[in-house]
Amino acid sequence: MGDLLVPITLQVLGVIIILAEFLLPSGGILTICASGVFGYSLYLVFTTMPKEVGFIFVGADIITIPIAILIGIKILAYSPVALKKTLGKKEGVTSQDLSLEKLVGKEGMVINDLRPAGRVEIDNVRYDVVSSGDYISKGATIEIISITGNTIVVKNKEI
């Protein structure tokens, strides 16, 4: 059992180094150290003990290293470096111009043909819009039916 103490200690140290890699910015140096520690542990086992013991260590590494990586990912999710906040309307963050929402239901005139995208004029202001799928010719009257993100969707009012 005394012969196994150093290799087992090195295996545990390797797992700790893998976990530390997720918390400390090392640019991969800790991963190289962990690989060296695991490699040296396996070298000691294969050179001083029966091959069966060495294969048991390899099997244990095949199981423990991915588990250590998954635990490290979970630790990273709860660490101070992880973004824990989602940004949305509740926090006052929007991805669209809020003034566009007041345009829904307004009517305007097509400046150039909508195939399906083009420009319209509403209250003497020009907007880039898309039609709801139909071709709308220049000069037609349109109505804004929805705002999705920064996309203004219109329909032909004359049909």
C-alpha positions as CSV (number, residue, x, y, z in Angstrom):
1,M,0.0,0.0,0.0
2,G,3.0,2.3,0.7
3,D,4.0,2.0,-3.0
4,L,0.5,3.3,-4.0
5,L,0.6,6.4,-1.8
6,V,2.7,8.6,-4.1
7,P,0.8,7.8,-7.4
8,I,-2.6,8.2,-5.7
9,T,-1.5,11.5,-4.2
10,L,-0.3,12.6,-7.7
11,Q,-3.7,11.6,-9.1
12,V,-5.6,13.7,-6.5
13,L,-3.2,16.6,-7.1
14,G,-3.9,16.3,-10.9
15,V,-7.6,16.6,-10.3
16,I,-7.1,19.6,-8.0
17,I,-5.0,21.3,-10.7
18,I,-7.7,20.7,-13.3
19,L,-10.2,22.3,-11.0
20,A,-7.8,25.3,-10.4
21,E,-7.6,25.8,-14.1
22,F,-11.2,26.9,-14.2
23,L,-10.7,29.5,-11.4
24,L,-7.2,30.8,-12.2
25,P,-6.3,32.4,-15.6
26,S,-3.2,30.5,-16.5
27,G,-3.4,30.3,-20.3
28,G,-3.3,26.5,-20.2
29,I,-0.1,26.2,-18.0
30,L,-2.1,24.5,-15.3
31,T,-3.5,22.0,-17.8
32,I,0.1,21.2,-18.9
33,C,1.0,20.7,-15.2
34,A,-2.0,18.5,-14.6
35,S,-1.0,16.4,-17.6
36,G,2.5,16.1,-16.3
37,V,1.3,15.0,-12.9
38,F,-1.0,12.4,-14.3
39,G,1.7,11.2,-16.6
40,Y,4.3,10.9,-13.9
41,S,1.8,9.1,-11.7
42,L,1.1,6.5,-14.4
43,Y,4.8,6.2,-15.1
44,L,5.4,5.3,-11.4
45,V,2.6,2.8,-11.4
46,F,3.6,1.0,-14.6
47,T,7.3,0.9,-13.7
48,T,7.0,-0.2,-10.0
49,M,3.8,-2.3,-9.9
50,P,2.1,-5.0,-11.9
51,K,0.5,-3.9,-15.3
52,E,-3.0,-4.6,-13.9
53,V,-2.6,-1.9,-11.3
54,G,-1.4,0.5,-14.1
55,F,-4.5,-0.3,-16.2
56,I,-6.7,0.3,-13.1
57,F,-5.1,3.8,-12.8
58,V,-5.7,4.5,-16.5
59,G,-9.4,3.4,-16.1
60,A,-9.7,5.7,-13.1
61,D,-8.2,8.6,-15.1
62,I,-10.6,8.0,-17.9
63,I,-13.5,8.4,-15.5
64,T,-12.2,11.1,-13.1
65,I,-10.7,13.6,-15.5
66,P,-14.0,14.2,-17.4
67,I,-15.8,14.4,-14.1
68,A,-13.3,16.9,-12.8
69,I,-13.8,19.0,-16.0
70,L,-17.6,18.9,-15.6
71,I,-17.2,20.0,-11.9
72,G,-14.9,22.7,-13.0
73,I,-17.4,24.0,-15.5
74,K,-20.1,24.0,-12.8
75,I,-17.7,25.9,-10.5
76,L,-17.0,28.4,-13.2
77,A,-20.7,29.1,-13.6
78,Y,-20.9,30.2,-10.0
79,S,-17.6,32.0,-9.8
80,P,-17.3,35.8,-9.8
81,V,-16.0,35.9,-13.4
82,A,-19.3,34.5,-14.8
83,L,-22.0,36.8,-16.0
84,K,-25.0,35.9,-13.8
85,K,-27.4,38.6,-14.9
86,T,-29.6,38.6,-18.0
87,L,-30.4,41.9,-19.5
88,G,-33.9,42.7,-20.6
89,K,-36.7,45.2,-20.3
90,K,-36.9,44.8,-16.5
91,E,-33.3,46.2,-16.3
92,G,-34.0,49.0,-18.7
93,V,-32.2,47.4,-21.6
94,T,-33.9,47.0,-25.0
95,S,-32.6,46.0,-28.4
96,Q,-35.0,48.2,-30.3
97,D,-35.9,51.9,-30.3
98,L,-38.8,52.2,-28.0
99,S,-40.2,55.0,-30.1
100,L,-40.9,52.5,-32.8
101,E,-43.6,50.8,-30.7
102,K,-45.9,53.8,-30.9
103,L,-46.0,53.5,-34.7
104,V,-48.1,50.3,-34.7
105,G,-51.4,51.1,-36.3
106,K,-50.3,54.2,-38.0
107,E,-50.7,54.8,-41.7
108,G,-48.2,56.1,-44.2
109,M,-47.2,56.2,-47.9
110,V,-44.8,53.9,-49.8
111,I,-41.8,55.9,-51.1
112,N,-40.4,53.1,-53.3
113,D,-41.8,49.7,-54.2
114,L,-41.8,47.2,-51.3
115,R,-40.4,43.8,-52.6
116,P,-40.9,43.1,-49.7
117,A,-38.4,45.6,-48.2
118,G,-38.4,49.3,-48.9
119,R,-39.0,52.8,-47.5
120,V,-42.2,54.5,-46.3
121,E,-43.1,57.9,-45.0
122,I,-45.1,58.2,-41.8
123,D,-45.8,61.7,-40.3
124,N,-43.0,63.2,-42.5
125,V,-40.4,60.7,-41.2
126,R,-39.0,58.0,-43.5
127,Y,-38.6,54.4,-42.2
128,D,-37.1,51.2,-43.6
129,V,-39.8,48.6,-43.6
130,V,-40.8,45.2,-44.9
131,S,-44.2,44.2,-46.1
132,S,-46.0,41.2,-44.7
133,G,-44.9,39.3,-47.8
134,D,-46.8,41.1,-50.5
135,Y,-45.5,43.4,-53.2
136,I,-46.6,46.9,-52.5
137,S,-46.2,49.6,-55.2
138,K,-44.9,53.1,-54.8
139,G,-47.5,55.6,-53.6
140,A,-49.7,53.0,-51.9
141,T,-51.1,53.6,-48.4
142,I,-49.8,51.2,-45.8
143,E,-50.5,50.4,-42.2
144,I,-47.9,49.3,-39.6
145,I,-49.0,46.0,-38.2
146,S,-46.1,45.0,-36.0
147,I,-42.6,45.9,-34.7
148,T,-40.3,42.9,-34.3
149,G,-36.8,43.9,-32.9
150,N,-35.9,46.8,-35.2
151,T,-38.0,45.5,-38.1
152,I,-41.2,47.4,-39.0
153,V,-43.8,45.2,-40.7
154,V,-46.4,46.8,-42.9
155,K,-49.5,45.7,-44.9
156,N,-51.2,47.3,-47.9
157,K,-54.1,49.4,-46.6
158,E,-55.7,49.6,-50.1
159,I,-56.4,45.9,-50.3
